[in-house]
């Protein structure tokens, strides 16, 4: 077992608690919830496992150094004080993602440029040569965060590309749901992955695919292999391959209780394409159909939906007229189920005609939304 180190997992607003629970289940310790993320401790082995399995993190950062800065010159000197020879080589490319909330030192592009200068100057001083910058596809992605009080944290991004980019979205619609948000909302409902799951307004299938991955116990990291950590100089290939095989051995084969529909035929075509890319066509059944005519098997489970709203599409009056009919359908057909609805229309809660059992505020893109849950008796 490798030594324990501190890490930071970034997520979306309101999913911090869900992520903390998930990290603990994956072996992390000392989890602390902060704004849009969770700090945690783990061994390198556990970090690799978390990267493969985590569903509700956008990125995983490895902090290298923390300090205080008040000027751009301070940033340069602080970044240059880190021993980059341990993390980079002349053969590796780099990129820097900088986010500063400092009141006067807030030009992110300029700060990233100063930080890049500090790193390449360290190599020039040592070798007379410098590593190259690759903004779109770097071998090593460096994250710099500066708080309003000047606290600076410099980290390596172990994720590479954002972890919500699972690799299955080959077809998209007018307002695709972020995969991390979809997984987080499903987890917030407490859904038992061995019970029925229905999305009667499935769009391009994000809820369905995330639920199927959970039901199959399939790590989302098995759908692609583009993790940033794989391109680091000290990447442990043998460990990674072993954890991939361990994850494959955990996959459940016989999942057949996930159902989706949408009254838009093109949306269903897109869902089918995405299911094929995720290798889930045998596990999820979809059809063209109206939300009011969904089939709900006897028993228990989750019905989840993300109705069109606001800027997304459609005439608002027509959409709002549908809300009470959705409520009637649930009362009539879904006894014993939990219903969960993500909506950016603040009138929805008043018009559906059901008593809310829980409500959370979440951001879907830039739209403030309610995530409403109902117990159907």
N, C-alpha and C positions, 0 to 999 in steps of 0.2 A: 504493500500500500504506500502510495506516494504521500508526501507531507501535505498538511492541511493549509489552504490558502483562502483569502477573502476574494469574493467576486460580487458583481452587481448585475442583476437581471432587470432589463427594462421591459415595461409592459404598457398597456393603455390605461387611462384613468378609470378607476373603479374596479379594476381587475387585480389590484395589488394583493388582496387577501386570497383570492383564488390561486394566484401564482405562488404565494408563500406556502400554501398547503401542498401544491403540486411539487414544489422543490423539496419540501420535507419528505414527501412520499418517495422521492427519487434519491434520498440519502443525504440531502443538504442539512447542515446544522446552523445554529445561531442566526436564523432568519430574522430580519428586521424590515418591517414595511416602511417605505418612504414614498414620497410623491412619485408616481408613475414607475415604481420599481421596488425591488427587494434586494437588500444586501444579504449575503449568505456565505457560509464557509463550506469547503468541500476539498477532497483530495483531487489530484489530477484525473484519476480513474473515474471518480464520481462526476467531475466536470464533463468528461467525454460522454458519459451515460446521460447526463442532463441534456447536453446538446442534441443527442439523438432522440430523446423521448419527450422533452418538454413541449407542451401545447400552447401555453399562454404567455410565453416570453417572446418579445420582438428581437432582443439582442442579449448576448451575454458578454460582459466586459471583464477583463482581467486588469485591475488597477495596478499601475507601476509605481506611482508617486503622488503624494498630496502635499500641497503647500499654499502659500499666500502670495498673490501678485496684485499690483496696483497700476502698472504701466505695461505697454507692449514690450519694452526692454526687459521688464521683469519676466514676462512670459518667455522670451527668447532665452534668457539665462537659466530659467527653471527647467525648460525642456532640454536644453543642452547639458544640464547637470546629470541627466539620466544616462546610464550606460547603455546606449543603443546597440553597441556591438554584441550584446547578449541576445538581442531580439531581431536584428536585421543583418543582412550581409550585402555586399556590393552586387550580388547576383539577384537580390530580391527587390521588387518594386514596392512603393509605399503610397499611401494617400492619407490625408488628415481630415477628419470631420470635427469641426469646432463649433461649440455652442456656448456663448457667453451671455450672462444675465447682468453683468457689471454695468452700472449706470453710465459710465463714460468710456469704458473699454469694451465696446459692443459690436465692432465690425468683424463679423465672424470670418469672412474671406481673408481679410488682412491678418488676423490673428493666426489663421491656419498657415498663411504664407510665412509669417515669422517663425512659427513652430517648425515648418518644413526646413527653413534656412538653418535653424539650430541643429536639426538632425543631420543634414547633409554636411554642415560645417564640421561636425564632429568626425565624420568619415574622411573629409578632406584633410583635416589636421592629422589623422592617423595614417592614411594611405595615399593622399594626394588625388584620390578619386572619390566619386559620390554615387550612391544608389539612385535609380531613376524613380520618377513619380508616375503613377498610373491611376488617374482619378476614377476611371470606370471599372477597372479590374485589378486592384492592387493585390500583391501577395500578403502584405501586412497593412491592415487598416487600423489607424490610430485615432482614438477618440479623446478630445480635450473638452472638459466641462469647467466653466468658470462661474461661480455663484455670485450673487449681488455683493457679498462682502469681500470678494477677491479670492475666495478659496478655489484653488485649481486642482483638478484631478485629471491625471493623464493615464489612459488605459489602452490596452490592446483589445480589439473587437474579435472575439473568438468565433463569432457567427459568420463573418463574411457578409453575405447578403442578409437582409432581414429574415428572421425565422418564419414569418408568416408566409413567405414565398415557398410553399411546400413543393411546388413543381407540378401540381396537377391542373392548374388553371390555364387551359389552352383555349377556352371559349369564355367570353365575358359578356355582361349585359350593361344596362345603363347605370347601375349603381351597385357594383359588386361589394359584398360584405367582406371586410377584412377577416382572414382565416383565424387569427388570434382572437379577435372579438367574438367570432362565432363559437370557437371552442370555449372561451371564457364564459359566455352566456349560458351555454349548455351546462357547464359545470356549476354555475350559480343556481341552477334549478334543482340540483341534487339528483338528476336523472340516473336511474339504475341502468347501466349499459346492456343488461340482459333483458330489458323490457322494451315494448313497442315504442318506436320513435316515428313521428309523422310531421312533415312540413308540407302543408297544403298550398303554400305560396312560395315555392322553392326557388324561383328565379333560375340562376345557373348552378344551384346545388351546393352552396358552401355549407349550410347547416347539415345537409344530408351526408356530405363527405366527412366532415369533422366527427359527426356522430358515428358513422360507420367505422372510422379509424379507432374511435374509443371502444366500440362494441367488439371489434376484432382484436383489441389490445395491440394495435399496430403502431409502432413509433413513427411519427411524421417524418423524422429524419431518414427513414428508409426510402422515402420517395425521391430523394435527391442526394447528391454527395458533394455539395459545393461549400462546405464549411471553411471559414477563414483559417481555422486552426490547422487544417491539413497542409497549409503552405508555409507554416512557421518552421524555422530551422530545427527545432527540437521536437517536432511532431512524432508521436509514438505510433507508427503504422500497425505494428502487430497488435497492440492493445485495441486500437480502433477496429480492426478487422474482427477481433474476438467479440467485441461488444456489438458489432453489427450482426454477427451470427447469433449471439445470445438474443438479440431483439427479434430476429427472424423466427427463432425457435419458440418465442412467446406468442406468436400470432395465432388467434383463434380462427378456424376455417369456416364454421357452419353458421354464420350470421345471416339471418333472412327476415328480420323483423323491423326493417327500416323502409319507410314508404314516403314518396314525394309526389306532388302534383303541382301543376300550374295551368292556368287557362290560356297561357301564351305558348303556342306550339314551338316557336323559335327558342324560347327559354328551355323547354324540355329537351330540344335537340342539343343545346349547349350543355345542359346537365349531363346528358348521356356521354358527350365527348369528354367532359371532365371526369366522369366516373371511369371511363375507359383508361384515361391517363393515370388515375389513381388505382387502377386494377380492382375496382369495386363493383363492376356490373353484375356480378352474381350475388351481391349482398344487399343491393338497394333496388327497390322496384319503383319505377316512376311512370306517370301517365299524364296526358292532357286532361284537365278537369277543373271544374269550378270549386272554389273553397267551400261552398255550402253543400257540396255533394261528395265530400270525402268519406271513405270507408274507415271506420274506427273499430278494430277488433275488440272483443270483450276482454276485460282485464284492466291492467294499469299501464301507464307509460306517460310519454310526454308528447304534446302537440305544440309545436313552436312555429312562429311565423313572423315575417318581416313585411307587413303590408306596404304597398307604395304610399308615399306621403310627400307633402311639401314640394320641394324643387324637383323631386325625383321623377314624377310622371303623373299624368292623368288630371282630370277635372276634380277639384276638391269636394264639391257638393256630391258628385257621384260616389266618390270614395267614402265620404262620411255616411251616406245612406246605406253603405254596405256594413258598417260597424255593428249595428244592432243585429243584423242577420248573422254575422259571425258569432255573436254572443248566443243567439237562439240555437244555432247549429251545435255549439259546444254543450249547451244545457241539454239538448235533445240526444246527442250521439256519444258524448265523451264522459259519461259518469265513471268516476274512479280515476280519471286522468288529471294530470297537471297541464294547464295551458300556459304558455309563455309567449308574450308578444312584444316585439321591439317596434316602437313607433315614434316618429318625429312630430306627429300631430297631437298637440296637447289636448284636443277635444276627444281623443279616442277613449280615454278612461271614463269620461262622462257618458259616452254614447253606446258602449258595448253592452251595458246592462248586467254586468257581473261584479261581484264584490272582490276587490283586489286583496290577495293574501300577502303580497310583498311588492315593493316598487323600488327600483334603482334608477339613478340618472347615469347615462353613459353617452359618450360621443361616438357617433357613426360618421366617420370622416370629420366634417366640420359642423355637422348637425347635432344639436342637443336632443337626446331621445330619452323617452321613458322605457324601461324594461319592466313590464308588468307581468306578474304571475297570478294565476287563479287556480284554486282547488275546485274541481267540478264534482259536486255531490249529487 
